[in-house]
Amino acid sequence: MKNIAIIMGGYSSEYKISLISGNVVYQYLDKTKYNGFRIHIFKEKWVYVDEKDAEYAIDKNDFSVTINDQKITFDCVFNAIHGTPGEDGLMQAYFELLGIKQSSCDYYQAALTFNKRDLLSVLKPYGIKTAISYYLNKGDTINTAEIVKKVGLPCFVKPNKAGSSFGISKVKSEAELPIAIEVAYKEDNEIIIESFLDGTEVSVGVINYQGEIKVLPITEIVSDNDFFDYEAKYEGKSQEITPARISDELTQKVGETAKRAYEVLKMKGFSRSEFIIVDNEPYMLEMNTIPGLTTESLIPQQAKAAGISLQDLFTNAIELALS
């Protein structure tokens, strides 16, 4: 039996979603193959949490835990931390230094994809289309007229390195820009402002499944709100339609674009890329490398549509990491 550490929590606003994801992984883990250990990673503590919610401190020197005088080490880490430090490369680099196998992409790919500006800049030369964008760093002079001239209205103001739609605003007038920028700065000291793409929003999961890169059935996002914000994602204010109501030709085109991004970046583990389709052309918004794994999340929905159970999905991720 292999010991699997399921890391969850994190240091960002996404920690609550991560705890749910991690517990779903723990629940569906194949108990005939693996001993699952829930590990909570927070700024103030790293702890193993047992069935009775008792906590045992993690030794950060070798990522082990001692229970009843018995030291336990881990064969593999299943990473379910959304946001920092699980999705931005910090945990990946730490485990690489310790020589511990882990389920997500490598540290460079994690750092790159977590930074929306850098990700889109790297993919653009490969023919992957993106929105027109304007960058701001905290402390920069804000020239609203210049921003509007470049990206137009309406536009989206986003934190550059944050997930779950935290800190994102749709801006309809120049006067709204300073407020939206302040909201984004609460999540990150870098901002990306993007032109509004009026089209069909889709989400595409790409995974390595049994040694082969596989595009999962595409999900169409229809938000009840102005865009796919936190409420729409997690509080039922959207329709998520899998497979998406797009033509076979377009399904293939979007799938190939998502797969190309996965291959270009030499990705491992899970990825979920977001696109807006305008005039039959997919425009990439971002890529998530630790996507939500709650039973309602998009990757589990897409896996189910592909005939892959959650247990198989998680077993596959662990076995690939161990191989």
SULGI-V874560 format. One record per backbone hydrogen bond with DSSP energy under -1.0 kcal/mol. CO is the residue of the C=O (numbers start at 1). NH is the residue of the N-H. If there is no record, write none. Layout:
# SULGI-V874560
co & nh
CO & NH
CO & NH
This chain:
# SULGI-V874560
co & nh
2 & 35
3 & 75
3 & 76
4 & 37
5 & 78
6 & 39
7 & 80
8 & 41
12 & 15
14 & 18
15 & 19
16 & 20
17 & 21
18 & 22
19 & 23
20 & 24
21 & 25
22 & 26
23 & 27
24 & 28
30 & 33
30 & 34
33 & 2
35 & 4
37 & 6
38 & 49
39 & 8
40 & 47
41 & 10
45 & 42
46 & 58
47 & 40
48 & 56
50 & 53
54 & 50
56 & 48
59 & 62
59 & 63
59 & 64
64 & 59
65 & 72
67 & 70
70 & 67
72 & 65
76 & 5
77 & 103
78 & 7
83 & 87
84 & 11
85 & 91
89 & 93
90 & 94
91 & 95
92 & 96
93 & 97
94 & 98
95 & 99
95 & 100
101 & 77
106 & 110
107 & 111
108 & 112
109 & 113
110 & 114
115 & 119
116 & 120
117 & 121
118 & 122
119 & 123
120 & 124
123 & 126
123 & 128
124 & 127
129 & 284
132 & 195
134 & 193
136 & 191
137 & 140
143 & 147
144 & 148
145 & 149
146 & 150
147 & 151
148 & 152
154 & 196
155 & 171
156 & 194
157 & 169
158 & 192
160 & 116
163 & 166
165 & 168
169 & 157
171 & 155
173 & 176
174 & 177
176 & 180
177 & 181
178 & 182
179 & 183
180 & 184
181 & 185
184 & 187
184 & 188
189 & 138
190 & 160
191 & 136
192 & 158
193 & 134
194 & 156
197 & 199
200 & 277
201 & 221
202 & 275
203 & 219
204 & 273
205 & 216
206 & 271
207 & 214
209 & 212
212 & 209
214 & 207
218 & 244
219 & 203
220 & 241
222 & 239
227 & 229
229 & 233
230 & 234
231 & 235
231 & 237
237 & 224
239 & 222
241 & 220
244 & 246
247 & 251
248 & 252
249 & 253
250 & 254
251 & 255
252 & 256
253 & 257
254 & 258
255 & 259
256 & 260
257 & 261
258 & 262
259 & 263
260 & 264
261 & 265
262 & 267
263 & 266
271 & 206
272 & 288
273 & 204
274 & 285
275 & 202
276 & 283
277 & 200
278 & 281
281 & 278
283 & 276
286 & 274
288 & 272
294 & 297
297 & 301
298 & 302
299 & 303
300 & 304
301 & 305
302 & 306
303 & 308
304 & 307
309 & 313
310 & 314
311 & 315
312 & 316
313 & 317
314 & 318
315 & 319
316 & 320
317 & 321
318 & 322
319 & 323
